[in-house]
Amino acid sequence: ANPANGLIPDRYPTPSFSSIAAVGFGLSAYAIGVERGYVSRAAARERVLTTLRFFHDAPQGDAARGMSGYKGFFYHFLDMKTGARSADSELSTVDTALLLGGVLHMQSFFDGADAGEVEIRRLADAIYRKVDWRWAQNHGAAITHGWSPEHGMIPWDWRGYNEAMLVYVLALGSPTHGVGADAWAEWTQTYDKS
């Protein structure tokens, strides 16, 4: 991970952009590392704080350059150094959900009274609350695959039994921009075809 912002490359050891899904998995790996004795709780806490501070403060907007995300979602790929959108990558609902899975895991794992752990919980909550799941409902109740400033919403929505279960669970549970129960029904209606 980049020690300055916590971003994790999409692949290694060849130079790469960061994948926000890899960041989500990496966050969860810190908890596993603590539990297995590979890293101290204090060292993991500092890495998590660096990462969450970056995502909390990352620039959000509809501009094609210089942004890390929009409407609380993040671009699939970010520049490892700057954290801005890499090339023409899309704002990804599923990759944002995978990132949030790691963010919320850290919120639960770091449950102590230490000021850093309190800050982790606050940052994780704020990052989750920013995501506007309703905005991502492009065709009725279903949630789109993503968006780009050049082309708008991606025309495909998440349906069927797949990795988007996390998208719908997080969208249904959002305390700020939650979707209705009809979104779950829309996603599951194609289970028999998947």
Disulfide bonds with the S-S distance in Angstrom:
none
